[in-house]
Structure formats: structure tokens, C-alpha cells
Amino acid sequence: MYKSILVPIDLAHPEVGQAMIKRAVLLSDDNAKITLLHVIGDIPAYVESYLPEGQLQKGLAETKATLKALADAIDVKADIVVRYGSPSPVILDEADERDIDLIIIASHHPGIKDYLIGSTASRVVRHADCSVLINR
């Protein structure tokens, strides 16, 4: 089984995230470390300047609370990480930094855009240095 599992979660689909967390628990060793990750797309500086004071910090705190609630709903102790950036590079960097041995990532039915530029899941599969499980 696995000692360190990374579960990137798209909060637009919490039910999928919860299913992936359950799968991580099933695939983990007794003392495994599970990390839940949500990636927030970069916010352009010109947009950020129009946001009310503290809005980014408030959004970050709400995102962390939502991830924690997903883990708490199925009684899982997990590290909660929220980062800004482009999803696939952030996922791969987080996996390297935490010495992850399994990434469980969701996939959807690809559209034409995904065939042309590739989906996040496909980029993670191609470039990860660890095992990757695609949850469909």
C-alpha cells in the first residue's frame, strides 16, 4: 500500500473529491499521510487591485475550511493545502516536495479542448514521478 497520498480536489465537484478521499483511505498504509490539495488559478494583478481588502485571505480560509469539512465528513485526518497557480505544475511540485508515492486525481470525459491542449489529469500522468490513479 501507499505511505504518502496526494488528492487534488476540484471544489466545484465535492462529491467526486469525497469519493477520491475514500479511495485514498482504502489504499493507504496504517500510518499513511494523506494530503488534500486545491489549486486556485492565478489572479491577474489588475483584478486583484479591485478586490476588497482581505478578500484573498478570506477566500483562502474558506477553501481550507471546505477541504477540512470534506475530510471530517468521512473522519479522515489529512493535511490541507491550498495553492495558487496552474493546476498540473502545482500538483506535480506538491508531489515532489512531499515525496508523494501516489496521486489520486479526477478525470472527466474529455472535450475537444482537452484533446488539443491536454487535461490536467493527462499532464499529471505524463510527468509525475510517482504512481497516478485516475478516478473517473
C-alpha positions as a printed NumPy array, in Angstrom:
array([[  0.   ,   0.   ,   0.   ],
       [  0.961,   3.681,  -0.047],
       [  2.612,   5.829,   2.629],
       [  2.005,   9.283,   1.195],
       [ -1.016,  10.108,  -0.98 ],
       [ -1.869,  13.389,  -2.681],
       [ -5.508,  14.041,  -3.568],
       [ -6.002,  17.169,  -5.705],
       [ -9.639,  18.233,  -5.357],
       [-11.722,  20.486,  -7.564],
       [-14.201,  22.055,  -5.151],
       [-16.682,  22.529,  -7.987],
       [-17.295,  18.766,  -7.637],
       [-17.146,  17.961,  -3.892],
       [-18.851,  14.568,  -4.301],
       [-16.012,  13.433,  -6.576],
       [-13.499,  14.76 ,  -4.061],
       [-15.1  ,  12.819,  -1.259],
       [-15.009,   9.607,  -3.321],
       [-11.304,  10.163,  -4.004],
       [-10.603,  10.697,  -0.299],
       [-12.358,   7.403,   0.491],
       [-10.235,   5.675,  -2.146],
       [ -7.089,   7.192,  -0.629],
       [ -8.029,   5.749,   2.751],
       [ -8.516,   2.297,   1.225],
       [ -5.12 ,   2.428,  -0.484],
       [ -3.156,   3.853,   2.446],
       [ -0.885,   2.119,   4.944],
       [ -1.643,   2.31 ,   8.658],
       [  0.444,   5.449,   9.224],
       [ -0.007,   6.942,   5.787],
       [ -0.128,  10.669,   5.228],
       [ -2.971,  11.944,   3.051],
       [ -2.733,  15.451,   1.619],
       [ -5.743,  17.237,   0.151],
       [ -4.827,  19.934,  -2.365],
       [ -6.905,  22.582,  -4.064],
       [ -5.33 ,  24.816,  -6.7  ],
       [ -6.737,  28.291,  -7.214],
       [ -5.955,  29.803, -10.587],
       [ -3.659,  32.802, -10.599],
       [ -5.47 ,  36.096, -10.209],
       [ -4.179,  38.81 , -12.539],
       [ -2.729,  41.828, -10.724],
       [ -5.202,  44.205, -12.35 ],
       [ -8.1  ,  42.137, -10.993],
       [ -6.508,  41.767,  -7.57 ],
       [ -6.256,  45.538,  -7.231],
       [-10.061,  45.803,  -7.452],
       [-10.751,  43.202,  -4.766],
       [-11.772,  44.431,  -1.315],
       [ -9.082,  44.389,   1.362],
       [ -8.7  ,  40.893,   2.822],
       [-10.79 ,  39.188,   0.135],
       [ -7.969,  36.83 ,  -0.94 ],
       [ -7.257,  35.782,   2.652],
       [-10.96 ,  35.231,   3.277],
       [-11.259,  33.072,   0.141],
       [ -8.187,  31.078,   1.143],
       [ -9.593,  30.44 ,   4.631],
       [-12.968,  29.376,   3.197],
       [-11.287,  26.988,   0.759],
       [ -9.251,  25.388,   3.555],
       [-12.397,  25.052,   5.68 ],
       [-14.244,  23.37 ,   2.803],
       [-11.42 ,  20.858,   2.292],
       [-11.309,  20.164,   6.023],
       [-15.078,  19.613,   6.064],
       [-14.736,  17.056,   3.236],
       [-12.127,  15.163,   5.246],
       [-14.071,  15.465,   8.507],
       [-17.245,  14.135,   6.852],
       [-15.557,  10.759,   6.454],
       [-13.392,  11.047,   9.592],
       [-10.046,  11.302,   7.802],
       [ -7.041,  13.124,   9.183],
       [ -5.391,  14.888,   6.263],
       [ -3.039,  17.755,   5.577],
       [ -4.907,  20.6  ,   3.898],
       [ -3.053,  22.601,   1.238],
       [ -4.332,  25.441,  -0.953],
       [ -2.008,  26.926,  -3.539],
       [ -2.259,  29.45 ,  -6.346],
       [ -1.129,  28.676,  -9.88 ],
       [ -1.747,  26.434, -12.838],
       [ -3.123,  23.073, -11.636],
       [ -0.815,  20.498, -13.221],
       [  2.533,  22.158, -12.332],
       [  1.315,  22.89 ,  -8.796],
       [  0.17 ,  19.269,  -8.336],
       [  3.5  ,  17.937,  -9.62 ],
       [  5.503,  20.36 ,  -7.441],
       [  3.488,  19.445,  -4.359],
       [  4.031,  15.741,  -5.081],
       [  7.793,  16.269,  -5.344],
       [  8.019,  18.468,  -2.244],
       [  6.086,  15.99 ,  -0.095],
       [  7.714,  12.839,  -1.529],
       [  4.298,  11.517,  -2.572],
       [  4.076,   7.915,  -3.773],
       [  0.503,   8.071,  -5.15 ],
       [ -1.569,  10.861,  -6.694],
       [ -5.31 ,  10.233,  -6.968],
       [ -6.741,  12.653,  -9.493],
       [-10.181,  13.045, -11.032],
       [-10.818,  12.931, -14.728],
       [-13.837,  13.841, -16.762],
       [-14.962,  12.918, -20.209],
       [-12.675,  14.98 , -22.422],
       [-13.932,  17.649, -24.753],
       [-12.264,  18.881, -27.909],
       [-10.2  ,  21.431, -25.952],
       [ -8.692,  18.608, -23.868],
       [ -7.632,  16.739, -26.99 ],
       [ -5.882,  19.808, -28.335],
       [ -4.044,  21.015, -25.24 ],
       [ -4.44 ,  18.109, -22.797],
       [ -6.269,  17.925, -19.494],
       [ -4.765,  18.413, -16.057],
       [ -5.026,  14.684, -15.34 ],
       [ -3.231,  13.734, -18.554],
       [ -0.399,  16.197, -17.866],
       [ -0.017,  14.824, -14.333],
       [  0.061,  11.238, -15.634],
       [  2.721,  12.109, -18.223],
       [  5.014,  13.996, -15.861],
       [  4.581,  12.534, -12.349],
       [  7.489,  10.69 , -10.758],
       [  5.088,   8.526,  -8.739],
       [  2.064,   6.338,  -9.372],
       [ -1.094,   8.12 , -10.512],
       [ -4.606,   6.764, -10.12 ],
       [ -7.247,   8.323, -12.341],
       [-10.649,   8.482, -10.675],
       [-13.432,   8.53 , -13.231]])
